[in-house]
Amino acid sequence: MKIIQHISIAGILLSSCLTLTTSSYAADTPIMLQQVSPVTVATPPARIADVQTIDGIMAALYDVISGGIGQARDWNRMRSLFIPEARIMAISPKRDSKDLGLRILTLSDYIANSGPILVDTGFREKEISRKTELWGELAQVFTTYETTMDKNKTTQRGINSVQLMYDGTRWWIVSLLFEAERAQLSLPDTYLNSTK
């Protein structure tokens, strides 16, 4: 969720948008920030341990998408980690092309499209390193991952760039952008050594 407005918007955001509810807020003008969207998305209650710290929410994120072949994922738990308007995005080469593309998904898109694949392949992902930047109520986490797929015994590494916000009571994932290693793009040592 990007909001480009006057500097005075920061105060409005802290007083109204940081108190998240199950409703979306429009961000076109300061007045619209206070108007509830007609589209309501239910956010399941989160486990306290999942959202009280950055360590907790990152552990929950990796845990909820991981599992063996045929193992159902707890999508309500995953929804509880993200704001309703969150996006999950992937940078990857386009098929049969050297060009890169950006895939942008809502959380529901991700669950509908990737969910069955995770279950079918026995997808597991773990964090191998993390670099975190904090300022005020925002956090930027570069978390290096390693994925394993039970079905074809393959592994892959990459980086999840996770943007989070703290609303005074808990952490929320606002967006997640990831890119995997490939022949022309190797992970440097700086992203393999953790500085949580």
Secondary structure, DSSP 8 states (H G I E B T S, - for coil): ------TTHHHHIIIIITS--SEEE--SSTTGGGSEEEEE-------HHHHSSHHHHHHHHHHHH---TT----HHHHHTTEEEEEEEEEEEE-TTSSSEEEEEEEHHHHHHHHHHHHHHHTEEEEEEEEEEEEETTEEEEEEEEEEEETTTTEEEEEEEEEEEEE-SS-EEEEEEEEEE-BTTB---GGGTS---
